[in-house]
Amino acid sequence: MKYIKNKIFIVSLTLALSAVVMFSVFYFMGIGNLPASAVQAALAPFQKMFTAVGESIQGYSIYFSNMKALYEENQALKERIEQLERDRHEAELAVGENAALRDYLGIRDRYESFSAVGAQVLGRSDGTYLQYITLDKGSASGIKENMPVITKNGLVGYVCDVSINSCRVSTIFQYDMGVGVYVQGSGEVGLTDCPYKMGEMGLLRVIYLPEDATIEIGDRVVTGDLGDIYPSGLTVGHVIEILPDTYNRTLTATIRPAVDFDSLKQVYVITGFVEKQQSDEAVEP
């Protein structure tokens, strides 16, 4: 059927063109006594056909233009709805995560309030060990310099540089960044240190421990109360070796960080906390 219609159309078009050519030839030959009405009558069906085709094409053009505008409007509304859903989900997740994070870290009894923002690791520093990481959250998310960065397992470092949509974190492997810590169990206080060779192995050490300290392998090392950046009680790592320092008459403990930095992807930036033993003033890094 489609083939027959196409064939009829081609034949009709050929006849119309032939008629035009014929009347043009008659005109140039001086045979001008053919009535104009006859010519118009012969071409009228084809004129109607071409007019109808033109109107149909114009109608389809308007139809598709309207459809495109509706599609773009629907896409914009869909993206807006999805963004609102993401915002709502993140808000609900943040409330649940902050409570779960306090429970997981064992610090619920220490803090009246505790807030954190989740972030993804975008990049890592070049070198033999990890001194810096870059996160996908910045000042637009409330991130500020000196805010602590953690995972559910323990301490990562602190924010040292902030832009609008990203920030840079100095990790606990930074050779010139000591963290005030104490060893749970014995209660001994010390300071973390990361010599180059230890950083290459992904290890830290705690220095200036008393010579008579009762430290054991496996003891948990956490952030102390004397720091001005970190909340106390965050896990730094666990003791794997204890060595005497004969020059200073102290002990040095080697610790393995609680955080697996090799597979680090998701972290939390602590944006505020209030310790129960303090006044009602918020302690914000």
Beta strands, then each sheet from edge to edge (+ up, - down):
strand 1: 111-124
strand 2: 132-135
strand 3: 148-150
strand 4: 155-162
strand 5: 167-171
strand 6: 180-183
strand 7: 189-193
strand 8: 204-210
strand 9: 220-223
strand 10: 235-245
strand 11: 250-257
strand 12: 266-275
sheet 1: 1+ 2- 5+ 4- 3+ 12- 1+
sheet 2: 6+ 7- 8+ 11- 10+ 9- 6+
end
